[in-house]
Structures are given as C-alpha cells and as structure tokens.
Amino acid sequence: MDDCIFCKIVSGQIPSSKIYETDQVLAFDDIHPMAPVHVVVIPKIHIPTLMDVTIDRMKDLGALFFGVQEVAQIKGIDQSGFRTVINCNREGGQVIFHLHIHVLGGVKLKDALN
C-alpha cells in the first residue's frame, strides 16, 4: 500500500528502531510508548486488520506471534510478563490500518491503559 506508514517502514522509506526482523515480520519501538517497553510487531505483507486474515495467511500470523515471543525475550520481559494488544477497526482503537501487535511491559501494568 503506497500510503501505509508501516509498509513504508518495511520498505525502508521511513526509519525505525528495529528490534527484530525476519523475512515475514518486523518489530520496532513505538514512537509514542505507553510503557517502558512498547514494541510494535507487524507482518511485512500488508494485511489491513485482524478481520482481513484469511486461512491462506495463517503462516504469516504464526510468524507474527513468534515475533512477539522473540521481542519479549530480546527486551527481557518474557519472564516478568507483558501485555499484547491488537486493535481492530476504528471503534476498536485501530489508527494504522496494517495489522500489528503492541507488546507492552517493563512495569506492572494496570487493568486498563489510557
């Protein structure tokens, strides 16, 4: 997608602080962190929302969740704990329409993030 900020990060048009990368997944620090650790994990292929994941994309989804595990280990929050968040569509809080998972940790998280 030409106008997708995450696609531009994947292509290198926009810089990011990469944490983890494979052929299928890219993870980078969020530019507006809501916790001491706040990493965004995305599939390199453009999938607009969680509702757009098809059975053909299960391999990409598996790579995405494995990327979350790797990020948690790299950031040292795999044992202490972390939260994952997937926002879906506007009323679900999704702002960038490229499927992504927020990984938050580094502090005891409250019941709700504001």
Secondary structure, 3 states (H helix, E strand, C coil): CCCCHHHHHHHCCCCCCEEEECCCEEEEECCCCCCCEEEEEEECCCCCCHHHCCHHHHHHHHHHHHHHHHHHHHCCCCCCCEEEECCCCHHHCCCCCCCCEEEEECCCCCCCCC
